[in-house]
Amino acid sequence: AVPTLAFAAWALAPAKVVAQPRVDVAASGGTAAAAEAFREGAARYQRGEYSLAAQAFRRAQGLSPHPNTRFNLARSLEAAGELAEALAAWEAYRAEVRGPDDVRDADARIAALRERPVEVFVASEPLGASLTLDADPAPSGVTPLRVRVRPGAHVLLLRREGYRERVQRVEVAPVTPQDVTVRLEPEAAPAPP
């Protein structure tokens, strides 16, 4: 007997209980190895082993592509904090599904990831500059430091005694941590009397 596998997106998303069709793995071009990889991914996800779950779902997807497997891959990657890969998986899932609820859910996950604050590591040469972010009246801190910002355009203002004030514009991409190093120029020495 050929094993069947319920591609159950709901098994990994308790907040979204949706009945999914049972899929005969052999009839859909799959293999017993794909079914086993899917079961392994589901078990690892339930245990909170998100990176390992993603590896198993990636294996299952490679052996027998299916939108529900990609859904679970995207959820696992997101839970593991692998946000760039999660975004790519959600976008691929969105391209595969046709049901209005699935499309709406995928669009919501993609939008949430694209708006999620991103970590930016800001350093200066020399270190120890005061950082003001986006004209906020209160300094954000002293370099080097990490700040979390929404994706998009930002303005960094760095000040340090003995150096010229420096404005640096930064474009922060969604889900991609970024490093920024700003070189400060020494102030001109006063002219001799």
N, C-alpha and C positions, 0 to 999 in steps of 0.2 A: 504494500500500500504506500502510496506517495503521501508524505506528510503535508498537511495544510497548515497555513500560518495566517493567523488573524493579524493583518497589518493594523495594529491598534494604536493610532496616535493618541487616543484617549487614555491608554494605559500609562503614558508618560506625562499626561497633562491632566491631573485630577480636577483642575478648575474648569476644564472644557471636556465634558463627557459627551462624546458624539459616537454613535454606533458606526463602525466602519465595516465594509464588506469583508467577508472571508475571501481570501485569495488562495487558490490552489497554486502552490509554488511551481509545480511542474508545468501546469497549463499556461502559466504566465511567463514561461521561459526561464524560470528560476531553478535553483538547485537546492538540494538538501543542505549544502554548505551555506547558502544564503539564508535559509530558514534558521540554521543554527547560529549564524552570526547575528541575526535579528534578535533571537531569544537571548543571546549573550548580552547584546546592547541593552535590551529591556531590563534584564536582571541587574546589570551594572548601574544603570540609571537609577533604579529603585534603591540601590545601596549608596547612592551619592557619588559614585565613581564616574563622574561626567566625562573626563578625558578618555577613559577606557571605553565608556559607552559610545562615544563619538567614533573611536577607532573601529569598534564592532559594527556600528551602523554604516560607516564608510565602506567596510569590507562587504557588508550585505548589499549596499547600493551598487558597488562595483560588479557583484555577481549577478544581481537581478534588480535592475533599476525600478523603483516604484515611488510615487509621490509620498506615500506614508512613511517610507523608510527615510526619505530626504527630510520630511517634517521632524522625525525623531532625531536625525543627525543635527539639524539646525537647533533644536531644543537642547541637545547635549552640548554642542559647541558653545551656545550662549551661557548655559549653566556653568561650563568650565572656564568662562571668561575669555574664550578665544573668539573675540567679537568680530574681527575682520572676516574670519572663516564663517562665523555664524551668519553674518550679513549676506555673504555670497550664497550660502546654503538656503537662506530664506528667499533670496531673489530667484534662485533656481526653482525652488518649490513653487513660488508664485507663478513662474512661467509654465509650470506643469499642470496646475490645478484649474478646474473650470467651475466648480460649485461656488455660488455667490458667498456663502459663509466662509469657505476656505480662502477665497480671494480676499475678502474683507479682513479675516484674521491675519493672513500673510502681510497684507498692506499695513496693518496696525503694528506688527512686529518689526517690519522694515522701518517704518517711521519712528518707532520708539528707539531703535538702535541708532538711526541717523541723528537723533536729537540728544542722545545720551552724552553727558559730559565726558570729556577726554582729558587724560593726564598730560600735562605739558611740563617738561623739566626745563627750567630756565637757569642758565649759568651766565656769568659775565667774566670778562678778562679785563682787569683783575676781579677776583671774587669780592663779595661784600658790598655790592651795590644794592640800594633800596629799589624795589620794584613796585610800580603802580600799574595796575591793569585796567584798561579801558576807561581811563579818566576817573576811576573811583577815588574819592578824596582820601581814603585811608590806604596807606601802602599795604601791599599784599605780603611783604616780607623782604628778606635779604637773601641775595643770591649766594650759593645755589639753593634753589627750592623747587618744589613741585606744586603746581596749581591745577585745579580742575576747571575746565571751561567748556562751554557748549561749542560744537563745531561751527566754523564760520570765521569771519575776519575779527581780529583783535589787535589792540594797540598796547605795546609794552613801553613804559617810560622808566628808564634806569638812571639813577643818580648816585654819585659817589663823590665825596669831597676830594678835590684835587683833579677831577675829571669833568669833561664836558657832559652835559645831560644828553642822553641818547634816546631817540624814539625809534622803535622797531615795530613794523607791521608784520603780523603773522597770520597766515591762513591755516586754520586747524581743520583737518579732514575728519569725517566721521570715523569712529571706532579705532582710530590709529594713534597710539601715543606718539608724542613728538618731543624732540630735544631741540632747544634753541640756545645758542651761545652768542652773546653780544659783546663785541670788542669796544671798550671805552677808550676814548682819546684823552690824553692828559691835557689839562688846561694850559694855555700858552703862558709862559713865564712872563711876569710883568717886565716891561722895558726898564732898563737901568736909568736912574735919574741923570 
